[in-house]
Amino acid sequence: MLLTLITRKLSFRFFCVFFNLPRISLSHAAFLEQVQKSGDMSLIGQFGVGFYSVYLVADYVEVISKKNEDVQYIWESNADGQFAISEDTEGEPLGRGTQINIYLKEDAVEYAEEDKLKELVNRYSEFINFPIYLWDSKEVTSEVPVEDEEAEDETKEDETEDGEKEEEEEEEEDEEEDGVEDEEEEEDEEPKTKSVTETVWEWNLLNDQAAIWLRSSNDVEEEEYYKFYKAVTKLDEKPMAYSHFRAEGDVEFKSILFIPATAPPDFFDSYHSRSAELKLYVRRVFISDEFEELVPKYLSFLKGIVDSDTLPLNVSREMLQQHSSLKTIKKKLVRKALDMIRKLAEEDDEEEEETEEGAEKEVKETKYEKFWKQYGKAIKLGIIEDSPNRTRLSKLLRFTTSKSDGKLVSLEQYVENMKEGQKQIYYLAGNSMDEVKNSAFLERLIKKDLEVIYFTDPLDEYLMQNLTEFDDKKFANASKEDLSFGDKDDVEKAKMKETKDEFKDLTKWWKNLLTTEEVENVKISNRLQTTPCVVVTSKYGWSANMERIMKAQALAADGKANYMKGRRTLEINPRHPIIKELKERIEAKDNGEDIQALAKMMYDSALIESGFMLDDAKAFSQRLFSLVSKNLDISADAEVEEETEEEEPKAKEEETEEEAEEEATEEEATEEDATEEESHDEL
């Protein structure tokens, strides 16, 4: 099978054919020798990606070239490294240019098929700056006039076939002659034609897509970007946003980045195995679309192209991934991508301000809200993984708060709305929005009109372990100990000290009642309003929500869980009636078993309300049932009624005895019959 490549722009003189092509042939021989030894086809990058790679699919190659008025030469070589150069006297004159004849191997004939050639050109040479044509055929149907002789023959055949129906047609024509006379005259005047299908061979342009990234962004229309996006990604929907830029300096490259309207369905399922979906070009020649180090994992949803004139073209893709210039490209791509997302958020903020100043408008989902819905987890993962860009990424966070009425709020907006004297950013993480809103941890915060951020995504717990402050404001978890509400005055501090002294006996007794594994301390709470008690964790340990998340991990390590588990503290509300009554009972030395069971019951209830999982559910249920029995005036010594025997088994025994008696009677009758027969035989 022969595959021919022709170009009119490139031609060689004799010394180029004589000196350069032989060196390529020798390089090819060295390449094949290395491949045979190691079996590693990626070694092609160490020898370049030039002409000699043709021998991977060809047994024999001819290069015919002519330079202007120079003589036309032919260079011939097969896969053994031998070659021959001579004047081409038998081939068709090229005038000017080069023709390469590739004699394909039997297992490589697919490279001569039209579909395969189109696929290769569209993948690797779609945007190069010179046209590539393919000589192919297509079926064309056209209408051609019928010649006179053919028309006469057709007329005679029609007359012969219709001879039998002449009488019937004449009768019908007589009836309709007046009505259709004019139409028949017009039809007679029109020339007769016929459809003819023929095969047409022509040159078809394969790389007609323009490389719009080479132009200035001011010269490219928005519709051109959408058309280019569809051509590159094969997606029909418009992108959510795009960025067209040119980077200059030690490493120069041009790029267009797009944010797809929807995230891939498996984006987070295959997060750690995904590669960047950016196509890397070197001087408009496609290199690869599977570079892992081009952008970080959390930005792997981006689509687009990167075209660099700095990167080398004659090395393997494996070696190119280790090139130092890629690190510079990656840094600039990340910065431009984050700027693109930031502008998307700023546009929404401007629209909100215009809406507030003007008339009321229908509430619609903004562009950034759509982005956050699709890629919010990616931004959170970026804060966890990309520490150099953590500040930039934190400004892109969105969440709901106790004052946002379901709308998304940024950290910058939260800081702007902070009350005077507020020094911390309050947040609470939970399993659901209802759980967080109704949490006892927020009672005092809500009463003081302090805004609290709601986190319901399991990823938020990991996020807040890496994001400790924003704009010099520390984050404060409402479910952890030592929660403060700003500067305390002397009166408030004195009052708290007095309350602690007043309830000292109760807190000491309660702490001794519970084991050290259950609780580390019992304190007076400053966060409760209507709830009698809650359980909080230490400042640097896992919260109740985080502890629950880690327990749900299939491969969680028990040793790490015990080490990271936060120390628990029981906080009591000194103003609650139950706590006051317990205080009086303890002071009156009325701390019997009933009071102890009640105190443990309250601790277990506080654990559940605070989001913890009970370690001993059986003991909790027994205390609960005991409390219920006491309230129903049921004695503690009351026993569960034993199950009574049913009468059916007795009836069955009687039936069995009757059946046994019947069987015995039948056996006796049988024996009597046998005796009578024997007596009869003797007689």
CORKA-V298837 format. One record per residue. RES is the residue in one small letter. SS is DSSP state (H for helix, E for strand, L for the rest). OMEGA is omega in degrees with one decimal (* if undefined). Layout:
res: {RES RES}
ss: {SS SS}
omega: {OMEGA OMEGA}
//
This chain:
res: {m l l t l i t r k l s f r f f c v f f n l p r i s l s h a a f l e q v q k s g d m s l i g q f g v g f y s v y l v a d y v e v i s k k n e d v q y i w e s n a d g q f a i s e d t e g e p l g r g t q i n i y l k e d a v e y a e e d k l k e l v n r y s e f i n f p i y l w d s k e v t s e v p v e d e e a e d e t k e d e t e d g e k e e e e e e e e d e e e d g v e d e e e e e d e e p k t k s v t e t v w e w n l l n d q a a i w l r s s n d v e e e e y y k f y k a v t k l d e k p m a y s h f r a e g d v e f k s i l f i p a t a p p d f f d s y h s r s a e l k l y v r r v f i s d e f e e l v p k y l s f l k g i v d s d t l p l n v s r e m l q q h s s l k t i k k k l v r k a l d m i r k l a e e d d e e e e e t e e g a e k e v k e t k y e k f w k q y g k a i k l g i i e d s p n r t r l s k l l r f t t s k s d g k l v s l e q y v e n m k e g q k q i y y l a g n s m d e v k n s a f l e r l i k k d l e v i y f t d p l d e y l m q n l t e f d d k k f a n a s k e d l s f g d k d d v e k a k m k e t k d e f k d l t k w w k n l l t t e e v e n v k i s n r l q t t p c v v v t s k y g w s a n m e r i m k a q a l a a d g k a n y m k g r r t l e i n p r h p i i k e l k e r i e a k d n g e d i q a l a k m m y d s a l i e s g f m l d d a k a f s q r l f s l v s k n l d i s a d a e v e e e t e e e e p k a k e e e t e e e a e e e a t e e e a t e e d a t e e e s h d e l}
ss: {L E E E E E E L L L L L L H H H H H H H H H H H H H H H H H H H H H H H H H L L H H H H H H H L L L H H H H H H L E E E E E E E E E L L L L L L E E E E E E L L L L E E E E E L L L L L L L L L E E E E E E E E L H H H H H H H L H H H H H H H H H H H L L L L L L L L E E E E E E E E E E E E E L L H H H H H H H H H H H H H H L H H H H H H H H H H H H H H H H H H H H H H H H H H H L L L E E E E E E E E E E E E E L L L L L L H H H L L H H H L L H H H H H H H H H H H H L L L L L L L E E E E E E E L L L L L E E E E E E E L L L L L L L L L L L H H H L L L E E E E E E L L E E E E L L L L L L L L H H H L L E E E E E E E L L L L L L L L H H H H H L L H H H H H H H H H H H H H H H H H H H H H H H H H H H H H H H H H H L L L L L L L L L H H H H H H H H H H H H H H H H H H H L H H H H H H H H L L L L E E E L L L L L L L E L H H H H H H L L L L L L L E E E E E E L L L H H H H H L L H H H H H H H H L L L L E E E E L L H H H H H H H H H L L E E L L E E E E E L L E L L L L L L L L L H H H H H H H H H H H H H L H H H H H H H H H H L L L L L L L E E E E L L L L L L L L E E E E E L L L L E L H H H H H H H H L L L L L L H H H H H H H E L L E E E E E L L L L H H H H H H H H H H H L L L L L H H H H H H H H H H H H H H H H H L L L L L L L H H H H H H H H H H H H H H H L L L L L L L L L L L L L L L L H H H H H H H H H H H H H H H H H H H H H H H H H H H H H H H H H H H L}
omega: {-175.3 174.3 -175.0 175.1 -176.8 173.1 178.8 -176.6 -175.8 178.5 -175.7 168.4 -174.1 -175.1 176.1 179.1 -173.7 -173.5 -171.9 -178.5 175.2 177.6 176.9 -179.7 178.2 176.3 178.1 179.3 177.9 178.9 180.0 179.5 179.0 179.9 179.9 -179.7 -173.7 -176.5 -177.6 -178.3 178.7 177.9 179.7 -179.3 -179.9 179.1 -177.4 179.5 -173.0 -168.9 -171.4 -179.8 178.0 -178.0 173.4 -178.4 -174.3 173.2 -172.1 -176.8 174.5 175.5 180.0 -175.4 177.9 -178.0 177.4 -177.0 -179.0 179.3 178.1 -177.8 175.7 177.5 -175.5 178.7 173.7 -171.8 -177.4 178.7 177.1 -179.1 178.1 178.7 179.8 176.0 -177.7 -179.8 -176.3 -177.1 178.7 -179.2 -179.8 -174.4 173.8 178.6 -177.1 176.8 179.2 177.4 -177.5 178.2 -171.0 173.4 -178.5 -178.9 -179.3 -178.3 179.7 -179.9 173.7 179.7 -176.6 -177.3 179.8 179.3 178.3 179.1 -179.0 -179.3 -179.0 -177.6 -170.6 -173.6 -175.4 -172.3 178.4 -168.5 170.9 -173.2 175.5 -178.8 176.7 178.4 -178.7 -174.4 174.3 -179.6 -179.0 178.0 -178.3 177.7 -179.9 179.4 178.2 179.4 -174.8 -178.1 178.4 179.8 179.3 179.3 179.5 -179.7 179.3 179.2 179.9 179.7 179.4 -178.1 -175.9 -177.5 -177.0 -176.2 -174.9 -177.1 -179.8 -179.3 179.1 178.7 -180.0 179.8 178.5 -179.3 -174.7 -173.5 -177.4 -173.8 -172.9 -176.7 -178.6 -178.6 179.5 179.1 179.2 179.5 179.0 -178.8 -178.9 -180.0 178.5 -180.0 176.5 -180.0 -179.0 177.3 -178.8 179.5 -177.5 176.5 -179.0 177.5 178.8 179.7 -176.9 -176.5 -178.5 180.0 -177.2 176.8 -172.4 179.5 177.8 -179.9 176.6 -179.9 178.3 -177.0 -176.5 178.6 -179.4 180.0 177.2 176.4 179.5 179.0 178.2 179.0 179.3 -179.8 -176.8 -173.4 -175.9 176.8 -176.9 -176.9 178.0 178.4 178.9 178.8 177.9 179.1 -179.6 -174.9 177.7 -179.5 -179.7 -178.2 178.3 177.9 179.7 176.0 177.4 -174.3 169.6 179.7 179.0 170.0 179.9 -178.5 179.0 178.6 175.8 -177.0 -177.1 -173.5 -177.1 177.1 -179.7 -172.5 -173.9 179.5 -177.9 173.4 178.8 -179.5 176.0 178.8 -179.5 176.4 171.5 -176.0 175.1 173.5 -177.3 179.0 -178.2 173.9 -177.6 177.9 -177.5 -173.1 -178.3 173.1 178.7 -175.5 -174.3 175.9 -177.6 175.3 179.8 174.9 179.8 -177.1 172.6 -177.7 -176.5 172.7 -177.0 -177.2 178.2 -178.6 -173.0 174.3 -178.6 178.0 178.5 178.8 -179.2 178.9 179.5 -177.4 -176.2 -178.2 -179.0 178.9 177.7 178.2 -179.5 -178.7 -179.1 178.3 179.5 -179.1 179.2 179.1 179.2 175.2 178.7 179.3 179.2 178.4 177.3 178.6 -179.6 177.4 178.1 179.2 178.4 178.5 178.6 178.9 178.0 179.8 179.3 -179.4 -177.3 180.0 179.5 -179.2 179.4 -177.5 179.2 178.2 -177.6 -179.0 -177.5 174.3 175.1 178.0 -177.5 179.0 -177.4 -169.2 -179.4 178.6 -179.9 177.7 178.6 177.0 177.4 177.8 179.8 -170.9 -170.8 -177.7 178.9 -178.5 -175.6 -180.0 178.0 -177.0 -179.1 177.8 179.6 -179.8 174.7 -177.2 174.3 -178.2 179.2 -179.7 -173.4 178.8 176.6 179.7 178.8 -177.1 177.0 177.2 178.0 177.7 178.2 -178.4 178.5 -176.8 -179.0 179.3 179.5 -178.7 178.7 -175.9 -176.4 175.0 -174.5 176.8 177.1 179.9 -179.7 -175.9 -178.9 -178.8 178.3 179.1 -177.9 -177.5 -176.1 -176.7 177.9 -179.0 -173.1 -172.6 -178.9 178.8 179.9 179.6 178.9 178.3 176.3 -176.6 -178.2 177.9 178.8 175.7 179.5 178.6 177.8 179.6 -177.3 178.4 176.6 179.6 -174.8 173.1 -179.5 179.8 -174.1 179.7 176.9 179.1 178.8 176.8 -179.8 174.5 -179.7 177.6 -176.1 -178.8 -179.1 -173.5 178.2 176.8 -179.3 -177.5 -177.4 -179.3 176.6 175.3 -176.0 -178.4 -178.9 178.5 179.9 179.5 179.3 179.1 178.4 179.5 178.5 179.1 -178.3 -177.0 -176.6 -179.5 -179.4 -178.6 179.3 179.2 -177.1 179.2 178.9 180.0 -179.3 179.4 179.6 176.8 -179.0 -175.1 179.5 -176.2 173.9 -173.8 171.5 -175.4 174.1 -175.4 -174.4 179.5 -177.8 -178.5 -177.3 -178.0 175.6 177.1 179.4 -179.6 179.8 -171.9 -174.0 176.9 176.8 171.0 178.8 179.9 179.2 178.4 178.1 178.9 -178.0 177.3 -179.9 180.0 -177.6 -175.9 -178.8 179.4 -178.3 -179.5 179.5 -179.7 179.1 -178.6 -175.9 -178.0 -178.3 176.7 -173.7 177.4 177.0 177.7 -177.3 -179.4 -174.7 -178.3 -176.9 -178.0 -179.3 -179.4 178.4 179.7 176.8 179.5 179.8 179.2 -178.7 178.1 178.8 -179.8 177.7 -175.7 -179.5 -176.3 -179.2 179.9 178.8 178.2 178.4 179.8 177.2 178.1 178.1 178.3 178.9 178.2 177.9 176.9 -178.5 -178.8 -179.7 175.5 -179.7 174.2 -177.3 177.9 -178.8 -178.5 -179.8 179.5 178.3 -179.2 178.3 177.5 179.5 -179.8 177.8 178.4 178.4 179.6 -178.8 179.4 177.5 179.7 176.4 -177.4 178.7 180.0 -179.1 -177.6 177.6 -178.6 -179.8 -178.4 179.4 179.6 -179.5 -177.3 -177.4 178.4 177.8 179.7 179.4 178.4 178.1 178.7 180.0 178.7 178.7 179.3 179.3 178.5 178.9 179.2 179.1 179.1 179.6 179.1 178.5 179.1 -180.0 179.2 177.8 178.7 -179.8 179.6 178.8 -179.9 179.2 178.5 178.5 179.7 179.9 177.3 *}
//
